[in-house]
Amino acid sequence: MNAPSQPRQDAAPGDLKLDAYLPYRLSVASNAVSGLIARAYEDRFGLSIPQWRLICVLAEDGALTQAAIVTRTGMDKVTVSRAAQGLSKRRLVQRADHTSDGRSHLLSLSLEGARLHAEISPLALAYEAALIAGLAPSEVALLKRLLMRLQGAANALGGDTPPVSSPGLGS
């Protein structure tokens, strides 16, 4: 194991220091959490993170179009499409014609998909509990509020409309 790198002695006060750079810290933390949870979902249930997110959204919101799932999760169209195809092949989601838009379909959980959601949800909540065990409830609430504000600021800077999201979607 390598020792942590020491800051450069010649760095000016305004220089970027990666370990102190918030976007980097968020990315590293997100990757660590997502990697941990992705391994558990893949190993035990054969699901990718996008597939799990899609299952969660359909469990929470009911039948949705892929476009609505893109908006809800912030995932791109290709990722949602691939996740939906994989889940459809496993008969965890069902496609139905959209009554008012013939160009799109509604996705919903099958009975098997709903059972899988019910089986995985306690595991997801246990991982969350383990991750936040060292934080006070007020710190967890503050962290969630701050993350939502950062997401809103990033969306505004990028010219995007903020997606409707839920903190319970896993990684």
C-alpha positions in Angstrom: 0.0 0.0 0.0 1.4 3.4 -0.9 1.6 6.2 1.6 -0.6 9.2 0.9 1.1 11.7 -1.2 2.3 14.9 0.4 1.2 18.3 -0.9 3.8 20.1 -3.0 5.8 22.6 -1.0 5.9 25.1 -3.9 2.1 25.2 -4.5 0.7 28.7 -4.5 -2.4 29.3 -2.3 -4.7 29.5 -5.3 -3.4 26.3 -6.9 -5.8 23.4 -7.4 -5.1 20.6 -4.9 -6.9 17.5 -6.1 -7.6 16.0 -2.6 -9.2 19.2 -1.5 -11.1 19.7 -4.8 -14.8 19.0 -4.0 -15.8 17.6 -7.5 -12.9 15.1 -7.1 -13.9 14.2 -3.5 -17.5 13.7 -4.6 -16.5 11.5 -7.5 -14.1 9.3 -5.4 -16.7 8.9 -2.7 -19.4 8.1 -5.3 -17.2 5.6 -7.0 -16.4 3.8 -3.7 -20.0 3.6 -2.7 -21.3 2.6 -6.2 -18.6 0.0 -6.5 -19.4 -1.6 -3.2 -23.1 -1.7 -3.9 -22.7 -2.7 -7.6 -20.7 -5.8 -6.5 -23.4 -6.8 -4.1 -26.2 -6.4 -6.7 -24.2 -8.1 -9.4 -23.0 -11.0 -7.2 -26.3 -11.8 -5.5 -28.9 -10.7 -8.0 -27.2 -10.4 -11.4 -28.2 -6.7 -11.6 -26.2 -3.6 -12.7 -26.7 -0.3 -10.9 -28.8 1.1 -13.8 -31.0 -2.0 -13.7 -31.5 -1.6 -10.0 -32.3 2.1 -10.4 -34.8 1.3 -13.0 -36.5 -1.3 -10.8 -36.6 1.1 -7.9 -38.2 3.9 -10.0 -40.8 1.5 -11.4 -41.5 0.2 -7.9 -41.9 3.8 -6.6 -43.7 5.5 -9.5 -45.5 2.7 -11.4 -45.5 2.4 -15.2 -43.2 5.0 -16.9 -41.8 5.6 -20.4 -38.1 5.3 -20.9 -38.0 9.1 -21.4 -39.6 9.6 -18.0 -37.1 7.2 -16.5 -34.2 9.2 -18.1 -35.6 12.4 -16.5 -36.3 10.8 -13.1 -32.9 9.1 -12.7 -30.5 11.4 -14.6 -29.2 8.4 -16.5 -28.7 8.8 -20.3 -31.1 7.3 -22.9 -28.7 4.5 -23.9 -28.1 3.4 -20.3 -31.9 3.3 -19.6 -32.5 1.4 -22.8 -29.9 -1.2 -22.1 -31.1 -1.6 -18.5 -34.7 -2.0 -19.7 -33.7 -4.6 -22.4 -31.8 -6.6 -19.8 -34.6 -6.6 -17.4 -37.1 -7.4 -20.1 -35.1 -10.4 -21.1 -35.2 -11.6 -17.5 -38.9 -10.9 -17.4 -38.5 -8.4 -14.5 -40.1 -5.6 -16.5 -43.0 -5.6 -18.9 -43.6 -3.3 -21.9 -47.1 -2.1 -22.8 -48.3 0.2 -25.5 -48.6 3.9 -24.5 -52.2 4.8 -25.1 -51.6 8.5 -25.9 -48.1 8.2 -27.6 -47.8 5.4 -30.2 -44.0 6.0 -30.4 -43.3 5.0 -26.9 -44.0 2.2 -24.5 -44.7 2.1 -20.8 -42.4 0.0 -18.7 -43.7 -1.6 -15.4 -42.4 -4.2 -13.0 -43.6 -7.7 -13.5 -44.6 -9.8 -10.5 -41.1 -11.3 -10.5 -39.6 -7.8 -10.7 -41.7 -6.6 -7.7 -40.6 -9.7 -5.7 -36.9 -9.0 -6.6 -37.4 -5.3 -5.5 -38.8 -6.5 -2.2 -35.9 -8.9 -1.7 -33.2 -6.3 -2.5 -34.6 -3.3 -0.7 -33.6 -4.5 2.8 -30.1 -5.1 1.6 -29.9 -1.6 0.0 -31.1 -0.1 3.3 -28.6 -2.1 5.3 -25.8 -0.9 3.1 -27.0 2.7 3.6 -27.3 2.2 7.3 -23.7 0.8 7.5 -22.4 3.7 5.4 -24.0 6.4 7.6 -23.5 4.6 10.9 -20.8 7.1 12.0 -23.0 10.1 11.3 -25.6 11.7 13.5 -29.1 11.8 12.0 -28.8 15.6 11.7 -25.6 15.2 9.7 -27.3 12.7 7.4 -30.1 15.1 6.8 -27.7 18.0 6.2 -25.6 15.8 3.8 -28.7 14.9 1.7 -29.8 18.6 1.6 -26.3 19.7 0.5 -26.1 17.0 -2.1 -29.4 18.1 -3.6 -28.3 21.7 -3.6 -25.0 20.8 -5.3 -27.0 18.7 -7.9 -29.2 21.7 -8.5 -26.3 24.1 -8.9 -24.6 21.7 -11.3 -27.8 21.4 -13.3 -28.2 25.1 -13.4 -24.6 25.7 -14.5 -25.0 23.0 -17.2 -28.3 24.6 -18.4 -30.2 21.4 -17.5 -33.5 21.3 -15.8 -33.2 19.5 -12.5 -34.3 15.9 -12.5 -36.9 14.7 -10.0 -34.8 12.4 -7.9 -35.1 10.4 -4.8 -32.3 9.6 -2.3 -33.4 6.0 -2.1 -32.2 4.9 -5.6 -29.0 3.4 -4.4 -25.9 4.3 -6.3 
